[in-house]
Amino acid sequence: MDTALQAVLFDMDGTLVDTERLWLRVVEEEALGLGIALTDADLAFVLGRAIDDSAAHLAARSAGRPDRARLGESLERRFTERVRREVVPMPGAVELLTALGAAGVPTALVSASPRPVVDTVLDALGRRWFTASVAEGETPRTKPFPDPYRAALTTLGVPPAACVAVEDTPTGITSAEAAGCSVLAIPSHTPIAPAPRRTVARSLLDVDLALLRRLVGDPGHDSAL
């Protein structure tokens, strides 16, 4: 028997809103002040991770060994300010949220960003679209561990097999898959290959309710759109 779609769990940065470019700009500015010449590997590392993890990475790369806590606070403050001024929904995001709302499918926002950033995005997109949200620091571990997705599933009261997680980074995909969710990947900066229970799309513009229902109804799916 096919499983019915009971919820859709969305990553935030780079998936629903175009904030990854803002985050990378903030990281680059901090790195410049610390005298760090960032590599592509550095930029790939900070995508999809908690601010504390990124602060620790920059601190380790700096010859001056800056205070990790203060660096994290600076990153969070700058990023929150940028998001408040410049946040933009990804193409197709509002249309997909509208379709899910009309169909009565619950959604959750599952992010590695801190609560002030998540709340800023919720206000920009419309809190009415989301039944639950999870931010950095609200679970014992953050992405790539499964804790954030498990917390969202618990809040919604739905089993992972009946949900689709929409993600854009390997870090987030690892988290969602470890929690038992089917994944719809929309790669941002790092290429992502299809895998069992993982479908890859180019954009949210290619995603509709029928596709999401199909992904939970066919647990062996493995495709690229």
C-alpha positions as CSV (number, residue, x, y, z in Angstrom):
1,M,0.0,0.0,0.0
2,D,1.3,3.5,-0.9
3,T,2.2,5.8,2.0
4,A,0.2,9.1,2.0
5,L,2.1,12.3,2.3
6,Q,1.6,13.7,5.8
7,A,4.2,16.5,6.0
8,V,6.9,18.4,4.1
9,L,10.0,19.5,6.0
10,F,11.9,22.4,4.5
11,D,15.5,23.5,5.0
12,M,15.7,27.3,5.0
13,D,18.9,28.8,3.8
14,G,19.3,28.3,0.0
15,T,16.2,26.1,-0.2
16,L,13.2,28.4,0.7
17,V,15.0,31.7,0.8
18,D,18.1,33.0,-1.0
19,T,20.1,33.6,2.1
20,E,23.2,31.5,1.3
21,R,24.7,34.3,-0.7
22,L,24.2,36.6,2.3
23,W,25.8,34.1,4.6
24,L,28.8,33.6,2.4
25,R,29.2,37.3,2.1
26,V,29.2,37.6,5.9
27,V,31.7,34.8,6.3
28,E,34.0,36.4,3.7
29,E,33.8,39.7,5.5
30,E,34.7,38.1,8.8
31,A,37.5,36.1,7.2
32,L,39.0,39.2,5.6
33,G,39.1,40.9,9.0
34,L,40.9,37.9,10.4
35,G,43.4,37.7,7.5
36,I,42.1,34.4,6.2
37,A,42.2,33.6,2.5
38,L,39.2,31.4,2.1
39,T,39.3,28.4,-0.2
40,D,36.4,26.7,-2.0
41,A,36.6,24.0,0.7
42,D,36.1,26.6,3.4
43,L,33.0,27.9,1.7
44,A,31.6,24.5,1.2
45,F,32.2,23.7,4.8
46,V,30.2,26.6,6.2
47,L,27.1,26.0,4.0
48,G,24.3,24.2,5.9
49,R,26.2,24.2,9.2
50,A,25.5,25.9,12.5
51,I,27.0,29.3,13.1
52,D,29.0,27.9,16.0
53,D,30.6,25.3,13.7
54,S,31.5,28.0,11.2
55,A,32.9,30.2,13.9
56,A,35.1,27.3,15.1
57,H,36.3,26.7,11.6
58,L,37.3,30.3,11.0
59,A,38.9,30.5,14.5
60,A,41.0,27.5,13.7
61,R,42.0,28.9,10.3
62,S,43.1,32.3,11.8
63,A,46.7,32.8,13.0
64,G,45.4,35.2,15.6
65,R,43.2,32.5,17.3
66,P,40.2,34.8,17.9
67,D,37.7,34.1,20.6
68,R,35.2,31.6,19.2
69,A,32.2,32.8,21.1
70,R,32.7,36.4,20.1
71,L,33.3,35.4,16.5
72,G,30.0,33.4,16.5
73,E,28.1,36.4,18.0
74,S,29.5,38.7,15.3
75,L,28.6,36.2,12.5
76,E,25.0,35.9,13.9
77,R,24.5,39.6,14.3
78,R,25.8,40.4,10.8
79,F,23.8,37.6,9.2
80,T,20.6,38.5,11.0
81,E,20.9,42.1,9.8
82,R,21.6,41.1,6.2
83,V,18.6,38.7,6.2
84,R,16.3,41.3,7.7
85,R,17.3,43.8,4.9
86,E,17.7,41.5,1.9
87,V,15.9,38.2,2.3
88,V,14.2,37.0,-0.9
89,P,12.2,33.8,-1.4
90,M,13.6,31.2,-3.9
91,P,11.8,30.9,-7.2
92,G,8.7,28.7,-6.7
93,A,8.8,28.8,-2.9
94,V,5.7,30.8,-2.3
95,E,3.8,28.9,-4.9
96,L,4.7,25.5,-3.4
97,L,3.9,26.7,0.2
98,T,0.5,28.0,-1.1
99,A,-0.3,24.6,-2.8
100,L,0.7,22.7,0.4
101,G,-1.4,25.0,2.5
102,A,-4.4,24.6,0.2
103,A,-4.1,20.8,0.3
104,G,-3.8,20.8,4.1
105,V,-0.3,19.3,4.2
106,P,1.6,20.4,7.3
107,T,5.0,21.9,6.8
108,A,8.0,22.6,9.1
109,L,11.1,24.8,8.8
110,V,14.2,22.9,9.9
111,S,17.2,25.1,10.0
112,A,20.8,25.2,11.3
113,S,20.5,29.0,11.6
114,P,19.8,30.6,15.0
115,R,16.3,31.5,16.1
116,P,16.5,35.2,15.4
117,V,17.4,34.5,11.7
118,V,14.6,31.8,11.5
119,D,12.1,34.2,13.0
120,T,13.1,36.9,10.5
121,V,12.5,34.5,7.6
122,L,9.2,33.2,9.1
123,D,8.0,36.8,9.2
124,A,9.1,37.4,5.6
125,L,7.5,34.3,4.2
126,G,4.4,34.2,6.4
127,R,4.2,32.2,9.6
128,R,0.8,30.9,8.5
129,W,2.5,28.4,6.2
130,F,4.4,26.6,8.9
131,T,3.1,24.3,11.6
132,A,6.5,24.0,13.3
133,S,10.1,25.3,13.1
134,V,13.4,24.1,14.5
135,A,16.5,26.4,14.9
136,E,20.1,26.0,15.9
137,G,20.5,25.2,19.6
138,E,17.0,23.8,20.0
139,T,18.2,20.1,19.7
140,P,21.1,18.3,21.3
141,R,22.9,18.2,18.0
142,T,22.4,20.1,14.8
143,K,22.8,19.1,11.1
144,P,24.4,16.8,9.9
145,F,23.0,14.8,12.8
146,P,19.3,13.8,12.6
147,D,18.2,15.6,15.7
148,P,16.6,18.7,14.0
149,Y,14.5,16.6,11.7
150,R,13.5,14.2,14.5
151,A,12.4,17.1,16.6
152,A,10.2,18.4,13.7
153,L,8.7,15.0,13.2
154,T,7.9,14.7,16.9
155,T,6.2,18.1,16.9
156,L,4.1,17.3,13.9
157,G,3.3,13.8,15.2
158,V,4.1,12.1,11.8
159,P,6.4,9.2,10.9
160,P,9.4,9.9,8.8
161,A,8.3,7.5,6.1
162,A,5.3,9.7,5.4
163,C,7.4,12.9,5.0
164,V,9.6,14.5,2.4
165,A,12.5,16.7,3.4
166,V,13.5,19.4,0.9
167,E,17.3,20.2,1.2
168,D,20.0,21.9,-0.8
169,T,23.3,20.8,0.9
170,P,25.0,17.5,1.7
171,T,25.0,18.4,5.4
172,G,21.2,18.9,5.4
173,I,20.6,15.8,3.3
174,T,22.7,13.7,5.7
175,S,20.5,15.0,8.6
176,A,17.2,14.3,6.9
177,E,18.2,10.9,5.6
178,A,19.5,9.8,9.0
179,A,16.1,10.8,10.4
180,G,14.4,8.4,8.0
181,C,12.9,11.0,5.6
182,S,12.7,10.8,1.8
183,V,14.7,13.7,0.4
184,L,14.1,16.1,-2.5
185,A,17.4,17.7,-3.1
186,I,17.8,21.0,-4.9
187,P,21.6,21.6,-5.1
188,S,22.8,25.1,-4.4
189,H,26.6,25.1,-4.6
190,T,27.7,21.5,-4.2
191,P,26.5,18.9,-6.8
192,I,24.3,16.2,-5.3
193,A,23.6,12.8,-7.0
194,P,20.4,10.9,-6.8
195,A,20.3,7.9,-4.4
196,P,17.8,5.5,-2.9
197,R,14.9,7.6,-1.5
198,R,16.6,10.8,-2.9
199,T,15.4,12.7,-5.9
200,V,17.3,15.7,-7.3
201,A,15.5,18.7,-8.9
202,R,16.9,21.8,-10.4
203,S,14.6,24.3,-8.7
204,L,11.4,24.5,-6.6
205,L,9.8,25.6,-9.9
206,D,10.0,21.9,-10.9
207,V,8.3,20.7,-7.7
208,D,4.5,20.3,-7.1
209,L,2.2,18.4,-4.8
210,A,1.9,15.4,-7.1
211,L,5.7,14.9,-7.1
212,L,5.9,15.1,-3.3
213,R,3.1,12.6,-3.0
214,R,4.9,10.3,-5.4
215,L,8.1,10.4,-3.4
216,V,6.5,9.0,-0.3
217,G,4.4,6.6,-2.3
218,D,7.4,5.1,-4.0
219,P,10.0,4.4,-1.2
220,G,12.6,3.1,-3.6
221,H,12.7,6.2,-5.7
222,D,16.0,7.4,-7.1
223,S,15.9,9.9,-9.8
224,A,16.9,13.3,-11.2
225,L,14.3,15.7,-12.7
